[in-house]
């Protein structure tokens, strides 16, 4: 099955994402945001970047792009949909995932490596990992602080919708800061109730080759490849 990588004005991780998907054996195509049909695609990625220059709010304008109607349709039909960084912001703005991504508590754009724990290993995007596995992944965002009201947070926890969570570097002192943006409950990524729409702030597509410093992101793409092969 083909995978669509949606390109908005200002996207800058689209080619990285396509490369990571192709390394996992998938056929990935860049799809411009004005496209009105995603017929024939088995999964969709909303990549990182600065859609529409992040004017108004990160992801707030991208949700009105024509392609988002098709993204919603595929999500409702159970197809895998993933948003990375800015793509996560777009998914929350579009109502496909609960909560919002607010400005980092340090009020700075933050670009560094973080450690996240895999909380769910039974999804189309995570089956290649084991539950509890700690990954080293890069982040690059200014608005990555996950926020939701107490009722929503409780529901996410109770229903197992937290997929990735920021954790300390293995072996680090207990008092060492590890949450890079102030996300509530240390949330780095969540999934919808059905389990097919995933959003995460860290960039797995930037961690698929040793030359990039980590291969811990590779499992996202190999997991999807395995899931789509089973669906074919």
N, C-alpha and C positions, 0 to 999 in steps of 0.2 A: 504493500500500500504506500501511496505517496504521503508525505508530511508537508503541510503548508507552514512556512515561516512568514508571518505577516510583517510587512515593512511599512511603517508610518513615517511621515516626514520627521526626521530627527532620530530615527532608530540608528544605532551604531553597533549592535551586537548580532545583526541579522546574518552576516556571513560567518561569524564565529559559530553561531547556532547551527547553521546549515552544515558547516564542516564537521561539527561534533556528531550530528545525525548521520552524515554520510560515512564517517569512520565506524559507526555502529552498524553499517550495512543497510541503512535506510535511504530511500530516494527522497530527497528534500528539495523543495522549490520555493523561491522567494515569491511572495504574492503581494502586490501593491495594495494599499489600504482601500482603494476605490473599487476593488473587485467586488462584484455582486453575487458571485457564486463560488462555493468551495466544494462543489460536487466532484466526487472522485478522490477526495483526500480522506485519509484514515485517522489523521490527528492534526492538531494545530498548535503552533508555538507562537507566543507573543514575546518577542525578544527584548533585551534591555536597550537602553538609550535614553533619549529625551524627546518623546513624541510631542510634536507641535511645540518644541522648545520648553516643555513643562509650564507653559503659560497657564494662568489661572491656578491650576493644581496639577501635579504630576498625574498624567493619565486621564485628566478630566475632559479634554477635548477629543482624545482618541476614541472614547466610547461612542462618539457620534459618527465615526467613519462607517461607510457603507458595508465594509466587510464584517463589522461586528454583529450584524444581523445573522450572518451565516455562522459566525463563531457561536452565538447563542443557540442556534438551531442544532449544530453538531453537539454542543455541550448537553443540551436537553435530550438528545438521542443517545447519549452515553459514550460518545467518542472521546478519546483522551484530548484534553486541552491543557496547555501549560503556559504560565506566564512567569518570566524570569525578570526580576528587578522592576524595570518600568512596566514590563508585561504584567507583573503581580499588581502593580498600581492600577493598571487599566482594568484588570479583572475585578478589583474591588469597586472602582468607580462605575463599572458597568453592572454591578450587582450580581455578578457570577460567583463572587466570594464575599463573605461577610467582613465587616470591619473596614479599617482605613489605614493608610500608611502616612504618618505625619513626619514633620521635620525631626531629624536626629536631635537628641537632647543636647548634644554639644554644639548644635547649630552650624556644623561644618559638613562639607562634603567629605566623606570618609572612604578611603581606598586602602585596603589592607587585607591580609588573610585572617580568617576567623575559623573557629571550630564549631561544628554543629553535630548534634546527635540524631541519628535516624530513629524516629519514634514509631514509624509504620513501615514494614517491609513487605506488605501484601498488596501493593498498588501497581498499576501498569508502569509507573515511573520509578519504583523502589524495590522491585522484587529481586534485583541483583545485589542488594545489600542485606545485612542482617539487622534485626531490631537491636538497638543499643550501640550500633557501630558509630564511631566518631570520625567525621570527615574534616579534612582541611580544605577550605574553599575560599576564593577571593570575594570581597564585596566592593562595591563602588557606587555609593548613593548618598544623597543628601536628605532624602525623605524615605527612610526605611523603618521608622519606629511603628511597629504594629500596635494598633489601638482598637479596642472594641469595648462596649459596655459590659458590666459584670455578668449580665444574663447571657450574653453571647459568648464571653470567655468560658463561663461554666459549661455551656453547651458544647463548645469546641473540645474542652477537656473530657467531658462525659461521653461524648460520641466518638472520641478518638480521631478528631480532625486535625490535631497538631501533628504534622509530619516531620518537620525539622525544628530543632531547638538549639539556640546558642548555649554552649557549655564551655567550661574552662579548658585550656590546653592541657592535655594529659601530662601529669607531673608538675603542673604549676602550683604555686602556693595558693592556699585557700582564699586569701584576700585579693588575689590578682583579678582586676576587672576583666570581664570577658564579653559582656553584652555591648555591642558596638554602637547601638543607636537608642537604647532605652525601651525596646519592644517589651510590651507587657507579657508576663509569663515566659520571657526569653524566646518568644516565637520568631522563628526564621522562615517558616513555611507552613501553609495549611492546605487542606483539601475540602471540597464541598461534601455534603452529606452522602451523595451517591458514590463519591470516591474517584471521579473521573476528571475533575477540574482541580489542578494544583497550581498554587502560586508560591514562589520563594524569592527572597531577596538575594542570597548568595548566587554566584554565577558558576554553575557546573560546567558550562561550555568553555570556560577559561581554565579548566582543570581536567583535561583529557589527554595530555601528553606530558612526559617527564620534563621536556624542555620548558614547559610552562610552570614547573614547580610542584605540580601535584597531578595525579590521575584519579583523584577521589570523586570527581564529577562524572567520570565515564559511566558509572553504574546507572545514572538516570537514562542515558541514551541506549545502552545495551538492554536495560529492562524494557524500554518501550519497544525496541526491535523484537524482543522475544514475545511481548504481548501482541503486537500487530501480526507477527507470523502465526500465532495461535488463532487469530481472528480471520486470517485469509482463507 
